[in-house]
Amino acid sequence: MKILLADDNPEVRSALRLLLEQEPILAMVMEVTDTQGLLAHLRENCPMVILLDWELPGLHSSDFLVLVRSRCPEMKVIALSSKFEARQEALAAGVDAFVSKAEPPEKILSAVCSFIPGLTNE
C-alpha cells in the first residue's frame, strides 16, 4: 500500500515514517512539506492513503480536498492535527479519518491499517 506523508514538520515526518515502517505491507511513496508539493506529486501518482497535516501550509480545508479527490478519487485521506478542535472541521470537509497528533502513535498506524482489507493492527 502506497502512502504519502504531507507535513511541514521534519520531526513529525520522520516519526511517521518510522511508525509506518513497522508494517511491511506499507510502502512509502513520498514526503511533501506543503500543498504545492502535494498537488505536484498527485499529478504523477495517486497513493492509496495520505497522512495529511490539517495545518499544512497552503491548505484550505474543503476546497483543497475537492481538488485532491478530483485527482485521486480512490485515495483515503487521514487528517492529522495537534489541535483537537480541528477534528470536526476536517471530518466535515470530507476526510476519511482524523487522528490527533497527541494520541499514541499506534492510533495513527491503526487508522492507516484500517484501510487495508484483511489487515488488522493489534
C-alpha positions as a Markdown table, in Angstrom:
| # | Residue | x | y | z |
|---|---|---|---|---|
| 1 | Met | 0.0 | 0.0 | 0.0 |
| 2 | Lys | 1.5 | 3.3 | -1.1 |
| 3 | Ile | 1.3 | 6.2 | 1.5 |
| 4 | Leu | 2.1 | 9.9 | 1.1 |
| 5 | Leu | 3.2 | 11.9 | 4.1 |
| 6 | Ala | 2.2 | 15.6 | 3.9 |
| 7 | Asp | 3.5 | 17.5 | 6.9 |
| 8 | Asp | 5.8 | 20.6 | 7.1 |
| 9 | Asn | 7.5 | 19.4 | 10.3 |
| 10 | Pro | 10.5 | 17.2 | 9.6 |
| 11 | Glu | 10.4 | 15.6 | 13.0 |
| 12 | Val | 6.8 | 14.6 | 12.5 |
| 13 | Arg | 7.5 | 13.2 | 9.1 |
| 14 | Ser | 10.5 | 11.2 | 10.4 |
| 15 | Ala | 8.4 | 9.8 | 13.3 |
| 16 | Leu | 5.6 | 8.9 | 11.0 |
| 17 | Arg | 7.9 | 7.1 | 8.6 |
| 18 | Leu | 9.5 | 5.1 | 11.4 |
| 19 | Leu | 6.0 | 4.2 | 12.7 |
| 20 | Leu | 4.7 | 3.1 | 9.3 |
| 21 | Glu | 7.8 | 1.0 | 8.6 |
| 22 | Gln | 6.6 | -1.3 | 11.4 |
| 23 | Glu | 4.1 | -2.8 | 8.8 |
| 24 | Pro | 6.0 | -4.4 | 5.9 |
| 25 | Ile | 2.9 | -4.2 | 3.7 |
| 26 | Leu | 3.1 | -0.4 | 3.8 |
| 27 | Ala | 5.2 | 1.3 | 1.2 |
| 28 | Met | 6.1 | 5.0 | 1.5 |
| 29 | Val | 5.6 | 6.9 | -1.7 |
| 30 | Met | 6.9 | 10.4 | -0.9 |
| 31 | Glu | 7.0 | 13.1 | 1.7 |
| 32 | Val | 5.8 | 16.6 | 0.9 |
| 33 | Thr | 6.0 | 19.7 | 3.0 |
| 34 | Asp | 3.3 | 22.0 | 1.6 |
| 35 | Thr | 0.2 | 21.9 | -0.6 |
| 36 | Gln | 2.1 | 22.9 | -3.7 |
| 37 | Gly | 4.4 | 19.8 | -3.3 |
| 38 | Leu | 1.3 | 17.7 | -2.6 |
| 39 | Leu | -0.5 | 18.8 | -5.7 |
| 40 | Ala | 2.6 | 18.3 | -7.8 |
| 41 | His | 3.0 | 14.8 | -6.5 |
| 42 | Leu | -0.6 | 13.9 | -7.1 |
| 43 | Arg | -0.3 | 14.9 | -10.8 |
| 44 | Glu | 2.1 | 12.0 | -11.2 |
| 45 | Asn | 1.0 | 9.4 | -8.6 |
| 46 | Cys | -2.1 | 8.5 | -6.6 |
| 47 | Pro | -1.2 | 6.9 | -3.3 |
| 48 | Met | -3.8 | 4.7 | -1.5 |
| 49 | Val | -3.5 | 6.8 | 1.7 |
| 50 | Ile | -2.4 | 10.3 | 2.5 |
| 51 | Leu | -1.5 | 11.3 | 6.0 |
| 52 | Leu | -2.4 | 15.0 | 5.8 |
| 53 | Asp | -1.3 | 17.6 | 8.4 |
| 54 | Trp | -4.5 | 19.6 | 8.7 |
| 55 | Glu | -2.4 | 22.7 | 9.3 |
| 56 | Leu | -0.3 | 22.1 | 6.2 |
| 57 | Pro | 0.9 | 25.5 | 4.7 |
| 58 | Gly | -1.5 | 26.4 | 1.9 |
| 59 | Leu | -4.2 | 24.1 | 3.0 |
| 60 | His | -7.7 | 25.5 | 2.6 |
| 61 | Ser | -9.9 | 22.7 | 4.1 |
| 62 | Ser | -12.8 | 21.6 | 1.9 |
| 63 | Asp | -11.8 | 23.4 | -1.2 |
| 64 | Phe | -8.4 | 21.7 | -1.2 |
| 65 | Leu | -9.9 | 18.3 | -0.5 |
| 66 | Val | -12.2 | 18.7 | -3.5 |
| 67 | Leu | -9.2 | 19.2 | -5.7 |
| 68 | Val | -7.3 | 16.3 | -4.2 |
| 69 | Arg | -10.3 | 14.0 | -4.6 |
| 70 | Ser | -10.7 | 15.0 | -8.2 |
| 71 | Arg | -7.1 | 13.9 | -8.9 |
| 72 | Cys | -7.2 | 10.7 | -6.8 |
| 73 | Pro | -10.8 | 9.8 | -6.1 |
| 74 | Glu | -10.0 | 6.4 | -4.5 |
| 75 | Met | -7.4 | 7.8 | -2.1 |
| 76 | Lys | -8.1 | 7.7 | 1.6 |
| 77 | Val | -7.3 | 10.9 | 3.5 |
| 78 | Ile | -6.3 | 10.7 | 7.2 |
| 79 | Ala | -6.1 | 14.2 | 8.7 |
| 80 | Leu | -3.6 | 14.8 | 11.5 |
| 81 | Ser | -3.6 | 17.8 | 13.8 |
| 82 | Ser | -2.2 | 18.9 | 17.1 |
| 83 | Lys | -5.4 | 20.8 | 17.6 |
| 84 | Phe | -8.2 | 18.5 | 18.7 |
| 85 | Glu | -10.8 | 21.2 | 17.7 |
| 86 | Ala | -9.7 | 20.6 | 14.0 |
| 87 | Arg | -11.4 | 17.2 | 14.1 |
| 88 | Gln | -14.9 | 18.4 | 13.4 |
| 89 | Glu | -13.7 | 20.7 | 10.6 |
| 90 | Ala | -11.7 | 18.0 | 8.9 |
| 91 | Leu | -14.4 | 15.4 | 9.1 |
| 92 | Ala | -17.0 | 17.9 | 7.8 |
| 93 | Ala | -14.6 | 18.7 | 4.9 |
| 94 | Gly | -14.6 | 15.1 | 3.9 |
| 95 | Val | -11.5 | 13.4 | 5.3 |
| 96 | Asp | -11.9 | 9.6 | 5.8 |
| 97 | Ala | -10.4 | 9.7 | 9.3 |
| 98 | Phe | -8.9 | 12.1 | 11.8 |
| 99 | Val | -6.2 | 11.4 | 14.4 |
| 100 | Ser | -4.9 | 13.9 | 16.9 |
| 101 | Lys | -1.1 | 14.1 | 16.9 |
| 102 | Ala | -1.3 | 14.0 | 20.7 |
| 103 | Glu | -2.7 | 10.4 | 20.6 |
| 104 | Pro | -0.5 | 7.4 | 20.9 |
| 105 | Pro | 1.4 | 6.6 | 17.6 |
| 106 | Glu | -0.4 | 3.2 | 17.4 |
| 107 | Lys | -3.7 | 5.1 | 16.8 |
| 108 | Ile | -2.2 | 6.5 | 13.5 |
| 109 | Leu | -0.9 | 3.1 | 12.5 |
| 110 | Ser | -4.3 | 1.6 | 13.3 |
| 111 | Ala | -6.1 | 4.3 | 11.2 |
| 112 | Val | -3.8 | 3.5 | 8.2 |
| 113 | Cys | -4.1 | -0.2 | 8.6 |
| 114 | Ser | -7.9 | 0.1 | 8.8 |
| 115 | Phe | -7.9 | 0.9 | 5.0 |
| 116 | Ile | -6.1 | -2.4 | 4.1 |
| 117 | Pro | -8.6 | -5.2 | 3.6 |
| 118 | Gly | -7.7 | -8.2 | 5.7 |
| 119 | Leu | -5.1 | -6.5 | 7.8 |
| 120 | Thr | -5.5 | -5.7 | 11.4 |
| 121 | Asn | -3.1 | -3.9 | 13.7 |
| 122 | Glu | -3.3 | -5.1 | 17.3 |
